[in-house]
Amino acid sequence: MNEEKLEKNIKDEVLQKVRSGAVRARSQSYFVFRLAITILVALVALAVSVFVVSFILFSIHESGEQFLLGFGSRGILTFLSLFPWTLLALDVLILTLLEWLLQGWKIGYRVSLLSVFLAIFIASSLLGLAANFTPLHGSLLRMADRGELPIIGDTYESIHNSHSESGIFRGIVSAVQPDRITIRHDDKDSDKDEGTHIVILPPGSPAFEVGERVYVFGSMSDPSVIEAHGVGKF
Amino acid sequence: MPEFPTDEELAVRAQKGDEGAFAELMDRYTGKMIRYGKKLLPYEDNIGDAVQDIFITVYRNIGDFDAVRRFSPWIYRIAHNAFVDVLRKKTKEPIPVFDWNRIIPHVLHEEEEPVDRKEKEEMGVLLNKEIKNLPPAYREIIDLYYFENFSYKEIADILHLPVGTVGIRLSRAREALKKKIPKDYYE
């Protein structure tokens, strides 16, 4: 078939379908509705992402795991092993969904996927950081402690999980000596970090006072003695 | 009513249900779409079906066209998707699922885009000889730049690539062509 005839055939067939009503143009309201749904889903995805990021920051701060970063390479490795990677993966998944939605929209033109992803990631991290300074997560944690937070209650409760197998102990200082302190801990479970422990302080430790809440990273040389690599005050 | 309405004016009329305006757009673009399809699918017999699908998609989605922008990159974007679908379904030519160039933008230097129309025409004659032997991604970018005369920005819109990446891909396509064309053609 020559090109002229092919052109004519295409035009005739398409116009015949249009005129017969077999092919109909979508209404303007369809596109407005689609745009509204896209914006709504994008906002929900962004809000969930902000919540997840702020929870990650809150859980690190609340559990005291940020102290590990100051306890040398062993502390950093332990911090990485305890980091909530699953939540971070969930956040990346949400942001990928958000990016996919935005790419289908006109805003996606001539912007690289990496740029869009980084922009959304930075925006969500900054908003998450800001949300971390609000009383939101503290209130939710208290609700979870009282058993009044459905669905995500266990996630909040996991902030209090003991990590004695990783060398992490938390407690309140009950006695202070020059090279050691005594801490008492009870988080209403029956794991290894319960009870009273003597903490042998590493050289260069700050002064402690009775009643202070501390975070201890070390190893248990005896069922009640912890040789600390580092101790931080909450 | 203007004597020779622009594509964008016709598209706006088609959005309001003017079938005549849509028919006029078809008059202007059917030949172009066939030629574009032949560049991208040189061994494919069913260009006609693919071009029909393009116009049906255009008609269905004409309400989504933004009249502030140019019509031609919009319809070429739809055509690109349609022809890539045909390539995926009917040929064994590899189409990368994951393309780093789409993710990581390249920096575009102003001098990268040749502005000499005569040089473009001379290149066009040469390219016609060997373009069929290039991979689909190179065939397409050469066609859009040298034959359809789109700017880098418009090609970026059509292919959903960063502008800098268009320059890089075009330069790689030229290099691939140089390997196929005897040296005395371009030296």
HADDOCK unambig.tbl for C-alpha pairs under 7 A between the chains (distance, minus, plus):
assign (segid A and resid 6 and name CA) (segid B and resid 48 and name CA) 6.76 0.50 0.50
assign (segid A and resid 7 and name CA) (segid B and resid 30 and name CA) 5.96 0.50 0.50
assign (segid A and resid 7 and name CA) (segid B and resid 31 and name CA) 6.23 0.50 0.50
assign (segid A and resid 10 and name CA) (segid B and resid 48 and name CA) 6.56 0.50 0.50
assign (segid A and resid 10 and name CA) (segid B and resid 52 and name CA) 5.79 0.50 0.50
assign (segid A and resid 11 and name CA) (segid B and resid 26 and name CA) 6.58 0.50 0.50
assign (segid A and resid 14 and name CA) (segid B and resid 52 and name CA) 6.37 0.50 0.50
assign (segid A and resid 14 and name CA) (segid B and resid 56 and name CA) 6.71 0.50 0.50
assign (segid A and resid 24 and name CA) (segid B and resid 60 and name CA) 5.89 0.50 0.50
assign (segid A and resid 25 and name CA) (segid B and resid 59 and name CA) 5.60 0.50 0.50
assign (segid A and resid 25 and name CA) (segid B and resid 60 and name CA) 3.93 0.50 0.50
assign (segid A and resid 25 and name CA) (segid B and resid 61 and name CA) 6.30 0.50 0.50
assign (segid A and resid 25 and name CA) (segid B and resid 62 and name CA) 6.88 0.50 0.50
assign (segid A and resid 26 and name CA) (segid B and resid 60 and name CA) 5.33 0.50 0.50
assign (segid A and resid 26 and name CA) (segid B and resid 61 and name CA) 6.08 0.50 0.50
assign (segid A and resid 26 and name CA) (segid B and resid 63 and name CA) 6.67 0.50 0.50
assign (segid A and resid 27 and name CA) (segid B and resid 63 and name CA) 6.58 0.50 0.50
assign (segid A and resid 28 and name CA) (segid B and resid 63 and name CA) 5.55 0.50 0.50
assign (segid A and resid 31 and name CA) (segid B and resid 64 and name CA) 6.35 0.50 0.50
assign (segid A and resid 109 and name CA) (segid B and resid 157 and name CA) 5.81 0.50 0.50
assign (segid A and resid 109 and name CA) (segid B and resid 160 and name CA) 6.04 0.50 0.50
assign (segid A and resid 110 and name CA) (segid B and resid 156 and name CA) 5.83 0.50 0.50
assign (segid A and resid 110 and name CA) (segid B and resid 157 and name CA) 6.00 0.50 0.50
assign (segid A and resid 110 and name CA) (segid B and resid 160 and name CA) 6.05 0.50 0.50
assign (segid A and resid 110 and name CA) (segid B and resid 161 and name CA) 5.78 0.50 0.50
assign (segid A and resid 110 and name CA) (segid B and resid 162 and name CA) 4.74 0.50 0.50
assign (segid A and resid 110 and name CA) (segid B and resid 163 and name CA) 6.40 0.50 0.50
assign (segid A and resid 111 and name CA) (segid B and resid 162 and name CA) 5.72 0.50 0.50
assign (segid A and resid 112 and name CA) (segid B and resid 102 and name CA) 6.32 0.50 0.50
assign (segid A and resid 112 and name CA) (segid B and resid 103 and name CA) 5.30 0.50 0.50
assign (segid A and resid 112 and name CA) (segid B and resid 104 and name CA) 6.30 0.50 0.50
assign (segid A and resid 112 and name CA) (segid B and resid 105 and name CA) 5.89 0.50 0.50
assign (segid A and resid 112 and name CA) (segid B and resid 161 and name CA) 6.88 0.50 0.50
assign (segid A and resid 112 and name CA) (segid B and resid 162 and name CA) 5.60 0.50 0.50
assign (segid A and resid 113 and name CA) (segid B and resid 102 and name CA) 6.93 0.50 0.50
assign (segid A and resid 113 and name CA) (segid B and resid 103 and name CA) 4.82 0.50 0.50
assign (segid A and resid 114 and name CA) (segid B and resid 103 and name CA) 5.23 0.50 0.50
assign (segid A and resid 114 and name CA) (segid B and resid 104 and name CA) 6.13 0.50 0.50
